[in-house]
Amino acid sequence: MTRTAAIDRVTDYFDAGTFQSDLGDLVTFRSESQNPADEARAESLRYLREAMLPRLSAMGFECEIIDNPDPRGGPLLLGDRHEGDGLTTVLTYGHGDTVRGQEGMWRDGLEPWALTEEGERLYGRGAADNKGQHLINIAALEAVLVERGSLGFNIRIVIEMSEEVGSVGLPEVFERYRDRLTADVLIASDGPRLQPEVPTMFMGSRGGTTFDLVVETHEGAHHSGNWGGLLADPAMILAHALAAITDRRGQIKVPEWRPGSLTDTVRAALKDLPVAGGEGPEVDPDWGEEDLTPAERVFGWNSFAVLAMVSGVPDAPVNAISGWARATCQLRYVVGTDPEDVVPALRRHLDAEGFRNVQIRPHDRGFFAATRLDPSHPWADFVGRSIQETSGGPLHVLPNLAGSLPNDSFTDILGLPTIWVPHSYRGCSQHAPNEHVLKGVCRDALRTMAGVFWDVGTRH
């Protein structure tokens, strides 16, 4: 009954191939929350009933599967294992839904709904985001439970099936079931490590707002010879409007989108953190805020991106001036940016720049607000020391993830300090064909989380 024994047990779970087998079972569920078909919604419910409920019940969780109050969202599972009044209570979380499988786009030999092992990689939709990550945490809890005979703390769990559509309904569920979700801390996993070989911990995430910019100038498309020079070109107007939002290196021009929250404390936390290297595209040193470091640009600042643009018929262009142009845009923002003022601030800015004819159409899907916990918080210190005791090496600590998570529901509704320990890496191709996890990262993460959960049981 020792910490080492719990870590050895979960290591054996991986080395025997049981983790790979369990993950393979989870990947077979076609739980695409972005797919509105009834079959996809049924798969989300089946994931909770057949994959999560039996395993959690066997661990002593009292579980309930509840309907999502938002018709766009899938069901949720709430679970509670109570060991005693006065003990620390941990809330953990995972999402079993995935983005679309993108069948036919994966390379030869791979398919989204079957786990494929090649060398150090395990391929399959959801392997990294997020089935593999919450499987790791559940398996680590199981190892501690077997070795100690108890956890030594109370544990609550939320598994949702709507994260990839903005966690629609999650805030309403948290408001409704607040008493069943109270805890001392959230310890959960999503997102990537900065480097595969070094554990990462982050305490919040950037927020995100997505919207379309639309220019409509006239009905229909008209011959570019007969009407060129007479009809306004909506694509050109839109291009100039976008150029008014950032300069040529992507530096934001909208005053309210330039945060004042990059404090000396945050700068110190981000100092020397790696953002380049490993798999993935090469970082462009001449893109983004010129006087910030790369780490400050991605973790401490806002970024604007054009996700897609269209005018006319790109696949079959004709000699005509289109009557419309559209760009789908996104602002990723940090704490210090007012989420309610993101779109109004852009409206004011475009009007001032002479683009009153550019419409802003916010997307109606949910998205997440920015959150951040001070890296010196006692829970951050506790979990960080536990991770380093297990790994024996360095730890990357981020005030917030560069991406977005439903962390605001945990912080703003439940009032929790939030600690995220990611079990993937930046080259995992999440949301793309060929999604995968690294076996070495999974094995290391199982050991790390067994150590964390063991240590929580000694924290009184």
C-alpha positions as a Markdown table, in Angstrom:
| # | Residue | x | y | z |
|---|---|---|---|---|
| 1 | Met | 0.0 | 0.0 | 0.0 |
| 2 | Thr | 2.4 | 2.6 | -1.2 |
| 3 | Arg | 2.6 | 5.4 | -3.8 |
| 4 | Thr | 5.2 | 3.4 | -5.7 |
| 5 | Ala | 2.9 | 0.4 | -5.8 |
| 6 | Ala | 0.1 | 2.5 | -7.3 |
| 7 | Ile | 2.4 | 3.8 | -10.0 |
| 8 | Asp | 3.8 | 0.4 | -10.7 |
| 9 | Arg | 0.2 | -1.0 | -11.0 |
| 10 | Val | -0.8 | 1.6 | -13.6 |
| 11 | Thr | 2.5 | 1.1 | -15.4 |
| 12 | Asp | 1.7 | -2.6 | -15.7 |
| 13 | Tyr | -1.7 | -1.7 | -17.0 |
| 14 | Phe | 0.0 | 0.0 | -19.9 |
| 15 | Asp | 2.8 | -2.4 | -20.5 |
| 16 | Ala | 0.4 | -5.4 | -20.7 |
| 17 | Gly | -1.5 | -3.6 | -23.5 |
| 18 | Thr | -4.7 | -3.2 | -21.5 |
| 19 | Phe | -4.7 | 0.6 | -22.0 |
| 20 | Gln | -4.4 | 0.2 | -25.7 |
| 21 | Ser | -7.2 | -2.3 | -25.7 |
| 22 | Asp | -9.4 | -0.1 | -23.6 |
| 23 | Leu | -8.7 | 3.0 | -25.7 |
| 24 | Gly | -9.5 | 0.9 | -28.8 |
| 25 | Asp | -12.9 | 0.1 | -27.4 |
| 26 | Leu | -13.6 | 3.8 | -26.8 |
| 27 | Val | -12.5 | 4.9 | -30.2 |
| 28 | Thr | -15.1 | 2.6 | -31.9 |
| 29 | Phe | -17.9 | 4.8 | -30.6 |
| 30 | Arg | -18.8 | 7.3 | -33.4 |
| 31 | Ser | -19.6 | 10.1 | -31.0 |
| 32 | Glu | -19.5 | 13.0 | -33.4 |
| 33 | Ser | -21.2 | 15.9 | -31.6 |
| 34 | Gln | -20.8 | 18.1 | -34.8 |
| 35 | Asn | -22.9 | 15.6 | -36.7 |
| 36 | Pro | -26.6 | 16.4 | -36.2 |
| 37 | Ala | -27.8 | 13.0 | -37.3 |
| 38 | Asp | -29.9 | 10.9 | -34.9 |
| 39 | Glu | -27.3 | 8.1 | -35.2 |
| 40 | Ala | -24.6 | 10.3 | -33.9 |
| 41 | Arg | -26.7 | 11.5 | -30.9 |
| 42 | Ala | -27.5 | 7.8 | -30.1 |
| 43 | Glu | -23.8 | 7.0 | -30.1 |
| 44 | Ser | -23.1 | 9.7 | -27.6 |
| 45 | Leu | -25.7 | 8.2 | -25.2 |
| 46 | Arg | -24.3 | 4.7 | -25.9 |
| 47 | Tyr | -20.8 | 5.9 | -25.0 |
| 48 | Leu | -22.0 | 7.0 | -21.6 |
| 49 | Arg | -24.2 | 3.9 | -21.0 |
| 50 | Glu | -21.9 | 1.2 | -22.2 |
| 51 | Ala | -18.3 | 2.6 | -21.9 |
| 52 | Met | -18.4 | 4.9 | -18.9 |
| 53 | Leu | -21.3 | 3.9 | -16.6 |
| 54 | Pro | -20.2 | 0.3 | -15.9 |
| 55 | Arg | -16.6 | 1.2 | -15.3 |
| 56 | Leu | -17.4 | 4.1 | -12.9 |
| 57 | Ser | -20.0 | 2.1 | -11.1 |
| 58 | Ala | -17.5 | -0.7 | -10.5 |
| 59 | Met | -15.3 | 1.9 | -8.8 |
| 60 | Gly | -18.1 | 2.9 | -6.4 |
| 61 | Phe | -19.4 | 5.9 | -8.2 |
| 62 | Glu | -23.1 | 6.7 | -8.0 |
| 63 | Cys | -23.9 | 7.8 | -11.5 |
| 64 | Glu | -26.7 | 9.4 | -13.4 |
| 65 | Ile | -27.0 | 10.1 | -17.1 |
| 66 | Ile | -29.0 | 13.3 | -17.7 |
| 67 | Asp | -30.4 | 15.0 | -20.7 |
| 68 | Asn | -28.9 | 18.2 | -22.0 |
| 69 | Pro | -31.2 | 21.2 | -21.4 |
| 70 | Asp | -29.9 | 22.6 | -24.8 |
| 71 | Pro | -31.4 | 20.6 | -27.7 |
| 72 | Arg | -28.2 | 21.1 | -29.7 |
| 73 | Gly | -26.2 | 19.2 | -27.0 |
| 74 | Gly | -25.7 | 15.6 | -26.1 |
| 75 | Pro | -26.3 | 13.9 | -22.7 |
| 76 | Leu | -24.0 | 14.2 | -19.7 |
| 77 | Leu | -22.9 | 11.8 | -17.0 |
| 78 | Leu | -22.6 | 12.9 | -13.4 |
| 79 | Gly | -20.8 | 10.6 | -10.9 |
| 80 | Asp | -20.0 | 10.8 | -7.2 |
| 81 | Arg | -17.9 | 8.6 | -5.0 |
| 82 | His | -18.2 | 9.8 | -1.4 |
| 83 | Glu | -15.7 | 8.4 | 1.1 |
| 84 | Gly | -16.3 | 10.7 | 4.1 |
| 85 | Asp | -17.3 | 14.1 | 5.4 |
| 86 | Gly | -14.4 | 16.4 | 5.9 |
| 87 | Leu | -12.2 | 14.8 | 3.2 |
| 88 | Thr | -10.9 | 16.8 | 0.2 |
| 89 | Thr | -13.3 | 16.6 | -2.7 |
| 90 | Val | -11.9 | 16.5 | -6.2 |
| 91 | Leu | -14.0 | 17.2 | -9.4 |
| 92 | Thr | -12.7 | 15.7 | -12.6 |
| 93 | Tyr | -14.0 | 16.0 | -16.1 |
| 94 | Gly | -13.8 | 14.6 | -19.6 |
| 95 | His | -15.6 | 14.7 | -22.9 |
| 96 | Gly | -16.5 | 11.7 | -24.9 |
| 97 | Asp | -17.7 | 13.5 | -28.0 |
| 98 | Thr | -15.4 | 14.1 | -31.0 |
| 99 | Val | -15.3 | 16.3 | -34.1 |
| 100 | Arg | -16.3 | 14.7 | -37.3 |
| 101 | Gly | -14.5 | 11.5 | -38.3 |
| 102 | Gln | -13.5 | 12.9 | -41.7 |
| 103 | Glu | -13.7 | 9.4 | -43.3 |
| 104 | Gly | -11.8 | 9.1 | -46.5 |
| 105 | Met | -9.3 | 11.8 | -45.6 |
| 106 | Trp | -7.0 | 9.8 | -43.4 |
| 107 | Arg | -3.9 | 8.3 | -44.9 |
| 108 | Asp | -3.8 | 4.8 | -46.2 |
| 109 | Gly | -4.0 | 2.2 | -43.5 |
| 110 | Leu | -5.8 | 4.4 | -41.0 |
| 111 | Glu | -9.5 | 5.0 | -40.3 |
| 112 | Pro | -11.1 | 7.2 | -37.6 |
| 113 | Trp | -13.2 | 4.6 | -35.8 |
| 114 | Ala | -10.6 | 1.9 | -35.3 |
| 115 | Leu | -7.4 | 2.3 | -33.1 |
| 116 | Thr | -4.3 | 1.6 | -35.2 |
| 117 | Glu | -0.9 | 1.1 | -33.5 |
| 118 | Glu | 2.1 | 2.1 | -35.6 |
| 119 | Gly | 5.4 | 2.4 | -33.7 |
| 120 | Glu | 5.0 | 4.9 | -31.0 |
| 121 | Arg | 1.7 | 6.2 | -32.2 |
| 122 | Leu | -1.9 | 5.1 | -31.5 |
| 123 | Tyr | -4.2 | 6.5 | -34.2 |
| 124 | Gly | -8.0 | 7.0 | -34.0 |
| 125 | Arg | -10.6 | 9.8 | -33.6 |
| 126 | Gly | -10.8 | 10.9 | -30.0 |
| 127 | Ala | -7.5 | 9.1 | -29.0 |
| 128 | Ala | -6.0 | 12.5 | -28.1 |
| 129 | Asp | -9.2 | 14.6 | -27.8 |
| 130 | Asn | -10.4 | 13.5 | -25.3 |
| 131 | Lys | -11.1 | 9.8 | -24.8 |
| 132 | Gly | -7.5 | 8.8 | -24.2 |
| 133 | Gln | -7.1 | 11.6 | -21.7 |
| 134 | His | -10.1 | 10.8 | -19.4 |
| 135 | Leu | -9.3 | 7.1 | -19.7 |
| 136 | Ile | -5.8 | 7.8 | -18.3 |
| 137 | Asn | -7.3 | 9.6 | -15.3 |
| 138 | Ile | -9.9 | 6.9 | -14.6 |
| 139 | Ala | -7.3 | 4.2 | -14.8 |
| 140 | Ala | -5.0 | 6.1 | -12.5 |
| 141 | Leu | -7.9 | 6.4 | -10.0 |
| 142 | Glu | -8.5 | 2.7 | -10.3 |
| 143 | Ala | -4.8 | 1.9 | -9.5 |
| 144 | Val | -4.9 | 4.1 | -6.3 |
| 145 | Leu | -8.2 | 2.6 | -5.2 |
| 146 | Val | -6.8 | -1.0 | -5.5 |
| 147 | Glu | -3.5 | -0.3 | -3.8 |
| 148 | Arg | -4.9 | 1.8 | -0.9 |
| 149 | Gly | -8.3 | 0.2 | -0.6 |
| 150 | Ser | -9.8 | 3.7 | -0.8 |
| 151 | Leu | -8.9 | 6.9 | -2.5 |
| 152 | Gly | -8.5 | 8.9 | 0.7 |
| 153 | Phe | -10.7 | 11.7 | -0.8 |
| 154 | Asn | -14.1 | 12.2 | -2.4 |
| 155 | Ile | -14.3 | 12.3 | -6.2 |
| 156 | Arg | -16.9 | 13.6 | -8.5 |
| 157 | Ile | -16.9 | 13.3 | -12.3 |
| 158 | Val | -18.6 | 15.0 | -15.2 |
| 159 | Ile | -18.4 | 13.4 | -18.7 |
| 160 | Glu | -20.1 | 15.6 | -21.3 |
| 161 | Met | -20.8 | 14.8 | -25.0 |
| 162 | Ser | -21.0 | 18.4 | -26.4 |
| 163 | Glu | -17.5 | 19.9 | -25.9 |
| 164 | Glu | -16.8 | 20.0 | -29.6 |
| 165 | Val | -19.9 | 22.2 | -30.2 |
| 166 | Gly | -19.0 | 24.7 | -27.5 |
| 167 | Ser | -20.2 | 22.7 | -24.4 |
| 168 | Val | -23.7 | 23.9 | -25.1 |
| 169 | Gly | -25.9 | 23.2 | -22.0 |
| 170 | Leu | -23.0 | 22.7 | -19.6 |
| 171 | Pro | -23.4 | 26.1 | -17.8 |
| 172 | Glu | -27.1 | 25.3 | -17.3 |
| 173 | Val | -26.3 | 21.9 | -16.0 |
| 174 | Phe | -23.8 | 23.3 | -13.6 |
| 175 | Glu | -26.3 | 25.9 | -12.3 |
| 176 | Arg | -29.0 | 23.2 | -11.9 |
| 177 | Tyr | -26.8 | 20.6 | -10.2 |
| 178 | Arg | -24.4 | 22.9 | -8.4 |
| 179 | Asp | -24.9 | 21.1 | -5.0 |
| 180 | Arg | -23.8 | 17.8 | -6.6 |
| 181 | Leu | -20.7 | 19.4 | -8.2 |
| 182 | Thr | -19.2 | 21.3 | -5.3 |
| 183 | Ala | -15.6 | 20.4 | -4.7 |
| 184 | Asp | -12.3 | 21.8 | -3.5 |
| 185 | Val | -10.5 | 21.7 | -6.9 |
| 186 | Leu | -10.9 | 20.6 | -10.5 |
| 187 | Ile | -8.2 | 18.2 | -11.7 |
| 188 | Ala | -8.8 | 17.2 | -15.3 |
| 189 | Ser | -7.0 | 16.7 | -18.6 |
| 190 | Asp | -7.3 | 18.1 | -22.1 |
| 191 | Gly | -5.1 | 19.8 | -24.6 |
| 192 | Pro | -1.4 | 19.2 | -25.3 |
| 193 | Arg | 1.9 | 19.2 | -23.5 |
| 194 | Leu | 4.3 | 21.9 | -24.8 |
| 195 | Gln | 6.9 | 19.1 | -25.4 |
| 196 | Pro | 6.1 | 15.4 | -25.5 |
| 197 | Glu | 8.8 | 14.5 | -23.0 |
| 198 | Val | 8.0 | 17.2 | -20.4 |
| 199 | Pro | 4.8 | 17.2 | -18.3 |
| 200 | Thr | 2.7 | 20.4 | -18.6 |
| 201 | Met | 0.2 | 21.9 | -16.2 |
| 202 | Phe | -2.1 | 24.9 | -16.9 |
| 203 | Met | -4.7 | 26.6 | -14.9 |
| 204 | Gly | -7.1 | 28.2 | -17.4 |
| 205 | Ser | -7.6 | 28.9 | -21.1 |
| 206 | Arg | -8.0 | 31.6 | -23.6 |
| 207 | Gly | -11.5 | 32.4 | -24.6 |
| 208 | Gly | -12.9 | 32.4 | -28.1 |
| 209 | Thr | -15.5 | 34.2 | -30.2 |
| 210 | Thr | -16.3 | 33.2 | -33.7 |
| 211 | Phe | -18.3 | 35.3 | -36.2 |
| 212 | Asp | -18.8 | 36.0 | -39.9 |
| 213 | Leu | -18.0 | 39.2 | -41.6 |
| 214 | Val | -20.3 | 39.6 | -44.6 |
| 215 | Val | -20.4 | 42.2 | -47.4 |
| 216 | Glu | -23.4 | 42.2 | -49.7 |
| 217 | Thr | -23.3 | 44.8 | -52.5 |
| 218 | His | -25.9 | 43.8 | -55.2 |
| 219 | Glu | -28.2 | 41.0 | -56.3 |
| 220 | Gly | -26.6 | 38.2 | -58.2 |
| 221 | Ala | -23.3 | 38.1 | -60.2 |
| 222 | His | -22.8 | 40.4 | -63.1 |
| 223 | His | -20.4 | 40.2 | -66.1 |
| 224 | Ser | -17.0 | 41.6 | -65.2 |
| 225 | Gly | -16.5 | 43.2 | -68.6 |
| 226 | Asn | -19.8 | 45.0 | -68.8 |
| 227 | Trp | -20.0 | 45.9 | -65.1 |
| 228 | Gly | -16.3 | 46.1 | -64.0 |
| 229 | Gly | -15.6 | 49.6 | -62.6 |
| 230 | Leu | -19.3 | 50.2 | -62.1 |
| 231 | Leu | -20.2 | 47.7 | -59.4 |
| 232 | Ala | -18.5 | 47.6 | -56.0 |
| 233 | Asp | -16.5 | 44.4 | -55.5 |
| 234 | Pro | -17.5 | 42.9 | -52.1 |
| 235 | Ala | -14.4 | 40.7 | -51.9 |
| 236 | Met | -12.2 | 43.8 | -52.2 |
| 237 | Ile | -14.2 | 45.6 | -49.6 |
| 238 | Leu | -14.0 | 42.7 | -47.2 |
| 239 | Ala | -10.2 | 42.3 | -47.8 |
| 240 | His | -9.7 | 46.0 | -46.8 |
| 241 | Ala | -12.0 | 45.6 | -43.8 |
| 242 | Leu | -9.9 | 42.7 | -42.6 |
| 243 | Ala | -6.7 | 44.7 | -43.1 |
| 244 | Ala | -8.2 | 47.3 | -40.8 |
| 245 | Ile | -8.5 | 44.8 | -38.0 |
| 246 | Thr | -4.8 | 43.8 | -37.9 |
| 247 | Asp | -1.7 | 45.1 | -39.6 |
| 248 | Arg | 0.4 | 43.1 | -42.1 |
| 249 | Arg | 2.0 | 41.1 | -39.4 |
| 250 | Gly | -1.2 | 40.3 | -37.5 |
| 251 | Gln | -0.9 | 42.9 | -34.8 |
| 252 | Ile | -4.4 | 43.8 | -33.6 |
| 253 | Lys | -5.7 | 47.3 | -34.3 |
| 254 | Val | -9.0 | 47.1 | -32.4 |
| 255 | Pro | -8.2 | 49.0 | -29.1 |
| 256 | Glu | -10.5 | 47.0 | -26.9 |
| 257 | Trp | -8.9 | 43.8 | -28.2 |
| 258 | Arg | -5.5 | 44.7 | -26.8 |
| 259 | Pro | -5.5 | 43.4 | -23.2 |
| 260 | Gly | -3.8 | 45.0 | -20.2 |
| 261 | Ser | -3.5 | 41.7 | -18.3 |
| 262 | Leu | 0.1 | 40.7 | -19.4 |
| 263 | Thr | 1.5 | 41.5 | -16.0 |
| 264 | Asp | 5.0 | 41.0 | -14.8 |
| 265 | Thr | 3.8 | 37.9 | -12.9 |
| 266 | Val | 2.4 | 36.4 | -16.1 |
| 267 | Arg | 5.5 | 37.4 | -18.0 |
| 268 | Ala | 7.7 | 35.7 | -15.4 |
| 269 | Ala | 5.6 | 32.5 | -15.6 |
| 270 | Leu | 5.9 | 32.4 | -19.4 |
| 271 | Lys | 9.6 | 33.2 | -19.5 |
| 272 | Asp | 11.6 | 30.5 | -21.4 |
| 273 | Leu | 8.6 | 28.3 | -22.1 |
| 274 | Pro | 9.1 | 26.6 | -25.5 |
| 275 | Val | 6.6 | 27.2 | -28.3 |
| 276 | Ala | 8.7 | 25.9 | -31.2 |
| 277 | Gly | 10.3 | 22.5 | -32.0 |
| 278 | Gly | 8.9 | 19.1 | -32.2 |
| 279 | Glu | 6.2 | 18.2 | -34.8 |
| 280 | Gly | 4.0 | 20.8 | -36.3 |
| 281 | Pro | 4.7 | 23.8 | -38.5 |
| 282 | Glu | 7.6 | 26.1 | -38.0 |
| 283 | Val | 6.8 | 29.2 | -35.9 |
| 284 | Asp | 6.9 | 32.5 | -37.9 |
| 285 | Pro | 9.1 | 34.9 | -35.9 |
| 286 | Asp | 7.8 | 37.9 | -37.8 |
| 287 | Trp | 4.1 | 37.2 | -37.1 |
| 288 | Gly | 2.1 | 38.6 | -34.1 |
| 289 | Glu | 2.8 | 41.4 | -31.6 |
| 290 | Glu | 6.3 | 42.6 | -32.4 |
| 291 | Asp | 7.5 | 43.5 | -28.9 |
| 292 | Leu | 6.3 | 40.3 | -27.3 |
| 293 | Thr | 8.0 | 36.9 | -27.0 |
| 294 | Pro | 6.5 | 34.0 | -28.9 |
| 295 | Ala | 5.2 | 32.5 | -25.6 |
| 296 | Glu | 3.6 | 35.8 | -24.6 |
| 297 | Arg | 1.9 | 36.1 | -28.0 |
| 298 | Val | 0.2 | 32.7 | -27.7 |
| 299 | Phe | -0.4 | 32.4 | -24.0 |
| 300 | Gly | -0.6 | 36.0 | -22.8 |
| 301 | Trp | -2.2 | 38.0 | -25.7 |
| 302 | Asn | -5.1 | 38.0 | -28.0 |
| 303 | Ser | -4.9 | 36.6 | -31.6 |
| 304 | Phe | -7.2 | 37.2 | -34.5 |
| 305 | Ala | -7.6 | 34.6 | -37.3 |
| 306 | Val | -9.5 | 34.3 | -40.6 |
| 307 | Leu | -10.7 | 30.7 | -40.6 |
| 308 | Ala | -12.2 | 30.8 | -44.1 |
| 309 | Met | -13.0 | 33.2 | -46.9 |
| 310 | Val | -15.3 | 32.9 | -49.9 |
| 311 | Ser | -16.7 | 35.0 | -52.7 |
| 312 | Gly | -18.3 | 33.8 | -55.9 |
| 313 | Val | -17.7 | 30.1 | -56.7 |
| 314 | Pro | -14.0 | 29.3 | -56.1 |
| 315 | Asp | -14.1 | 25.8 | -57.6 |
| 316 | Ala | -15.7 | 27.1 | -60.8 |
| 317 | Pro | -15.0 | 30.8 | -61.2 |
| 318 | Val | -16.7 | 32.8 | -64.0 |
| 319 | Asn | -16.1 | 36.2 | -65.4 |
| 320 | Ala | -18.5 | 38.0 | -63.1 |
| 321 | Ile | -18.5 | 40.3 | -60.1 |
| 322 | Ser | -20.0 | 38.5 | -57.2 |
| 323 | Gly | -22.7 | 40.2 | -55.1 |
| 324 | Trp | -21.3 | 39.0 | -51.8 |
| 325 | Ala | -18.2 | 38.0 | -49.8 |
| 326 | Arg | -17.9 | 36.3 | -46.5 |
| 327 | Ala | -15.1 | 35.6 | -44.0 |
| 328 | Thr | -15.4 | 33.4 | -40.9 |
| 329 | Cys | -13.2 | 34.9 | -38.2 |
| 330 | Gln | -12.2 | 34.1 | -34.7 |
| 331 | Leu | -10.7 | 36.0 | -31.8 |
| 332 | Arg | -8.9 | 34.0 | -29.1 |
| 333 | Tyr | -8.6 | 36.2 | -26.1 |
| 334 | Val | -7.1 | 36.2 | -22.6 |
| 335 | Val | -8.3 | 37.4 | -19.2 |
| 336 | Gly | -8.6 | 41.2 | -19.4 |
| 337 | Thr | -10.8 | 41.2 | -22.5 |
| 338 | Asp | -14.5 | 41.8 | -22.0 |
| 339 | Pro | -16.2 | 39.0 | -23.9 |
| 340 | Glu | -19.5 | 40.9 | -24.1 |
| 341 | Asp | -17.7 | 43.8 | -25.8 |
| 342 | Val | -15.7 | 41.8 | -28.4 |
| 343 | Val | -18.3 | 42.2 | -31.2 |
| 344 | Pro | -19.5 | 45.7 | -30.2 |
| 345 | Ala | -15.9 | 46.9 | -30.1 |
| 346 | Leu | -15.3 | 45.5 | -33.6 |
| 347 | Arg | -18.5 | 47.2 | -34.8 |
| 348 | Arg | -17.3 | 50.5 | -33.5 |
| 349 | His | -13.8 | 50.0 | -35.0 |
| 350 | Leu | -15.2 | 49.1 | -38.5 |
| 351 | Asp | -17.6 | 52.0 | -38.5 |
| 352 | Ala | -14.7 | 54.4 | -37.6 |
| 353 | Glu | -12.7 | 53.0 | -40.4 |
| 354 | Gly | -15.5 | 53.5 | -42.9 |
| 355 | Phe | -16.8 | 50.0 | -43.2 |
| 356 | Arg | -20.4 | 50.4 | -42.1 |
| 357 | Asn | -21.4 | 48.1 | -44.9 |
| 358 | Val | -19.6 | 45.1 | -43.4 |
| 359 | Gln | -22.0 | 43.0 | -41.4 |
| 360 | Ile | -20.9 | 41.1 | -38.3 |
| 361 | Arg | -22.9 | 37.9 | -37.7 |
| 362 | Pro | -21.9 | 36.1 | -34.5 |
| 363 | His | -22.1 | 32.3 | -34.5 |
| 364 | Asp | -24.9 | 30.9 | -32.4 |
| 365 | Arg | -22.9 | 27.9 | -31.1 |
| 366 | Gly | -21.4 | 28.1 | -27.6 |
| 367 | Phe | -17.9 | 29.1 | -26.9 |
| 368 | Phe | -15.8 | 29.6 | -23.8 |
| 369 | Ala | -14.7 | 32.7 | -21.8 |
| 370 | Ala | -11.1 | 33.3 | -20.8 |
| 371 | Thr | -9.9 | 32.1 | -17.4 |
| 372 | Arg | -6.6 | 32.1 | -15.5 |
| 373 | Leu | -5.4 | 30.9 | -12.1 |
| 374 | Asp | -2.3 | 32.4 | -10.5 |
| 375 | Pro | 0.6 | 29.8 | -10.8 |
| 376 | Ser | 1.4 | 30.4 | -7.1 |
| 377 | His | -2.0 | 29.1 | -6.0 |
| 378 | Pro | -1.7 | 26.4 | -3.3 |
| 379 | Trp | -3.4 | 23.7 | -5.5 |
| 380 | Ala | -1.1 | 24.6 | -8.4 |
| 381 | Asp | 1.9 | 24.3 | -6.2 |
| 382 | Phe | 0.7 | 21.0 | -4.7 |
| 383 | Val | -0.1 | 19.3 | -8.1 |
| 384 | Gly | 3.1 | 20.6 | -9.6 |
| 385 | Arg | 5.3 | 19.2 | -6.8 |
| 386 | Ser | 3.5 | 15.8 | -7.1 |
| 387 | Ile | 4.1 | 15.7 | -10.9 |
| 388 | Gln | 7.8 | 16.5 | -10.4 |
| 389 | Glu | 8.2 | 13.9 | -7.7 |
| 390 | Thr | 6.9 | 11.2 | -10.2 |
| 391 | Ser | 8.7 | 12.5 | -13.3 |
| 392 | Gly | 12.0 | 13.5 | -11.6 |
| 393 | Gly | 12.4 | 16.2 | -14.2 |
| 394 | Pro | 11.2 | 19.6 | -15.3 |
| 395 | Leu | 7.5 | 20.8 | -15.5 |
| 396 | His | 6.1 | 23.4 | -17.8 |
| 397 | Val | 3.5 | 25.6 | -16.0 |
| 398 | Leu | 1.2 | 27.8 | -17.9 |
| 399 | Pro | -1.2 | 30.4 | -16.4 |
| 400 | Asn | -3.6 | 29.4 | -19.3 |
| 401 | Leu | -3.8 | 27.2 | -22.3 |
| 402 | Ala | -3.6 | 28.9 | -25.7 |
| 403 | Gly | -6.7 | 27.1 | -26.8 |
| 404 | Ser | -10.2 | 27.1 | -25.3 |
| 405 | Leu | -11.9 | 24.9 | -22.8 |
| 406 | Pro | -15.2 | 25.1 | -20.8 |
| 407 | Asn | -13.1 | 26.1 | -17.8 |
| 408 | Asp | -15.3 | 29.2 | -17.2 |
| 409 | Ser | -18.1 | 26.9 | -16.1 |
| 410 | Phe | -15.9 | 25.5 | -13.4 |
| 411 | Thr | -14.5 | 28.8 | -12.3 |
| 412 | Asp | -17.4 | 31.2 | -12.7 |
| 413 | Ile | -20.3 | 28.9 | -11.7 |
| 414 | Leu | -18.7 | 26.4 | -9.3 |
| 415 | Gly | -16.0 | 28.8 | -8.0 |
| 416 | Leu | -13.2 | 26.2 | -8.3 |
| 417 | Pro | -9.5 | 26.5 | -8.7 |
| 418 | Thr | -8.8 | 24.6 | -11.8 |
| 419 | Ile | -5.7 | 22.4 | -12.6 |
| 420 | Trp | -5.4 | 20.8 | -16.0 |
| 421 | Val | -2.7 | 18.2 | -16.7 |
| 422 | Pro | -2.7 | 17.5 | -20.5 |
| 423 | His | -1.8 | 14.0 | -21.8 |
| 424 | Ser | -1.4 | 14.8 | -25.5 |
| 425 | Tyr | 1.2 | 16.8 | -27.6 |
| 426 | Arg | 0.9 | 19.6 | -30.1 |
| 427 | Gly | 1.6 | 17.3 | -33.1 |
| 428 | Cys | -1.3 | 15.0 | -32.4 |
| 429 | Ser | -3.5 | 16.2 | -35.3 |
| 430 | Gln | -6.6 | 16.6 | -33.1 |
| 431 | His | -9.6 | 17.9 | -35.2 |
| 432 | Ala | -7.8 | 16.7 | -38.3 |
| 433 | Pro | -7.2 | 13.4 | -40.1 |
| 434 | Asn | -4.7 | 11.0 | -38.6 |
| 435 | Glu | -5.4 | 12.0 | -34.9 |
| 436 | His | -3.1 | 10.1 | -32.6 |
| 437 | Val | -1.5 | 9.9 | -29.2 |
| 438 | Leu | 2.1 | 8.9 | -28.3 |
| 439 | Lys | 2.5 | 5.7 | -26.3 |
| 440 | Gly | 5.3 | 7.2 | -24.3 |
| 441 | Val | 3.2 | 10.2 | -23.3 |
| 442 | Cys | 0.3 | 7.9 | -22.3 |
| 443 | Arg | 2.5 | 5.7 | -20.2 |
| 444 | Asp | 4.1 | 8.7 | -18.5 |
| 445 | Ala | 0.7 | 10.3 | -18.0 |
| 446 | Leu | -0.7 | 7.2 | -16.3 |
| 447 | Arg | 2.2 | 7.3 | -13.8 |
| 448 | Thr | 1.9 | 11.0 | -13.3 |
| 449 | Met | -1.8 | 10.9 | -12.5 |
| 450 | Ala | -1.5 | 7.9 | -10.2 |
| 451 | Gly | 1.0 | 9.9 | -8.2 |
| 452 | Val | -1.2 | 13.0 | -8.2 |
| 453 | Phe | -4.3 | 11.1 | -7.0 |
| 454 | Trp | -2.3 | 9.2 | -4.4 |
| 455 | Asp | -0.9 | 12.4 | -3.0 |
| 456 | Val | -4.4 | 14.0 | -2.9 |
| 457 | Gly | -5.4 | 11.2 | -0.6 |
| 458 | Thr | -2.7 | 12.2 | 1.9 |
| 459 | Arg | -3.6 | 15.9 | 1.8 |
| 460 | His | -5.7 | 16.6 | 4.9 |
